């Protein structure tokens, strides 16, 4: 079982940047594909970025491609999401979790982008 704690969100103006961090505890992080998800107000949770277990392969939703970068440090059991050129539509609570193995959801971290 893996426990996940997200941080790094905040209030930023459109065009700004944020770096989200997800720290995992327990076993299972290093061997699993991981992803960043978000839930915007009134919408379902969506997957915005995913990364292979070793970190060599990444994939992004069209809405964030070219602006967001996912990375991981397996030695630190940590997942990152660098978000640049933020838009008001990126406003959401951001969560990390596995792709195939979905563990309990953390509390998420709120990202608010003002216009």
N, C-alpha and C positions, 0 to 999 in steps of 0.2 A: 504494500500500500504506500502511496505517495501523498504527502501533504504539500500544498502549494500556497505560497504567499506572494501576492503581487504588490508592487509599489512603483512610485515614480510619476504618477499622474498629477494633474494640476490644471490650472486655468492658464491658457495661453492665447495670444492673438493669432488670427489667421496668418499663415505664413511662417509661424514659429515652429519650434522643435521641442520634442520631449523624448526621453529615453526611459522606457519601462523595464522593470526588472522582476523576474519571477524566481524565487528561491524554493527549491524542492527539498523535502526531507524524506527519509525512508529510502528503500531500495526500488529500483525500477526506472529511474529517470534516464540514466545513461543509455540504456538499451532500447529506448522507445522514441519514435517520432513524436515531436512536440509541436504545439501550435499556439498562436495567439487568437483569441476570439474576442468579439465585442457585442454588446447589447445596447443598442440605441433606444431612447425613449419610445415606447409604443411598438417596438420591432422585436423580432426574434433574434436570438443569439446567432451570430454568423462567424465563420472562420475567416480570418483575414490574412494569416501567414502560417506556414508550416515549414518544418525543417527536419531533415533526416536525423537518425540517431547519432551519426558521426559528425553532422554539421556540414557535409559537403554539398547537399542538395536542398534547395529552398524553392518555395512556390508561394505566389501571392494572389489575392483576389484582385480583379481588374481595378477595383476602386482605389487600391492603395499601391499598385505596382509602380515602381519608379520613385516612390516617396518613402516607403517603409522598408526597413531591413531587419530581418530576424537573424539572430545568432545565438550560440550557446557555448557554455564552458562546462563540460561534463565533470571536470575535476572539482569544480565549485558547485555542481548541481544547480546551475543558474541558466536561465533563459532570458534573452534580451529582445527588446523591440525598439529600434531607433526610428522615430517618426519625424520626418521633415516635411516642410511645406504643408503644414496642417491646415485643414479646411473646417468650417463649421459642421459639415456633414460627418466629420470624424468624431464628433461629440458622442461619447458612450462610456459605459463601464467596460473596461478591458480585463480579460481573464486569460490565464494560461491553462493548458491541460494537454493530455495526450491526444493522439489522433486515433489510433486503434484502441488503445487502453485508455478509457476515460475514468479518471479518479474523481474524488469528491471535489466540487468546485470551491475555490477560495472566495475571499470576500470581494476580489476584484479591485481595480483602481480606477477612479473617475478621471476621465479626460474631458475637459470642456474647452472648446475652441470658440472664441468670440470673433465676430465679424468686424 
